[in-house]
Amino acid sequence: MSLPEENKKHTYADYITWPENERWEIIDGVPYMQSAPKWQHQSISSELQGGQ
């Protein structure tokens, strides 16, 4: 498994070699690691949607 290299345009072929337990996305060839929302964000979103 390899991690994204800086200053390189990445493709889906690169993406599928990255660790599955990390949340990555590629936009215009640039990799971005996605972060999970914090509990405060989830709670506020739930309230705004009329949830619990």
C-alpha positions in Angstrom: 0.0 0.0 0.0 1.3 3.4 -0.9 0.3 6.8 0.2 -0.3 9.8 -2.1 2.8 11.6 -3.3 2.9 15.4 -3.4 3.2 17.2 -6.7 1.7 14.4 -8.7 -1.6 14.1 -10.6 -3.3 11.0 -9.2 -5.8 8.6 -10.8 -8.2 6.0 -9.7 -5.5 3.4 -10.2 -3.5 5.2 -7.5 -6.5 5.5 -5.3 -7.2 1.8 -5.1 -3.7 1.2 -3.8 -4.2 3.5 -0.8 -5.2 2.1 2.7 -8.9 1.1 2.8 -9.4 2.4 6.4 -8.6 6.0 5.3 -11.1 8.2 3.6 -9.5 9.8 0.5 -11.0 11.5 -2.6 -9.3 12.8 -5.7 -10.3 16.1 -7.2 -8.6 17.1 -10.4 -5.8 14.7 -9.7 -5.1 16.1 -6.2 -5.7 13.7 -3.2 -7.7 15.0 -0.2 -8.2 13.1 3.0 -11.8 13.3 4.2 -12.3 13.9 7.9 -15.3 12.5 9.8 -17.7 15.1 11.2 -17.4 15.8 15.0 -20.3 14.8 17.2 -21.2 18.5 17.6 -21.8 18.8 13.9 -23.8 15.6 13.8 -26.0 16.7 16.7 -26.7 20.1 15.1 -27.4 18.5 11.7 -29.8 16.2 13.4 -31.6 19.0 15.1 -31.9 21.0 11.9 -33.4 18.0 10.1 -36.0 17.6 12.9 -34.4 14.4 14.3 -34.0 13.2 17.9 
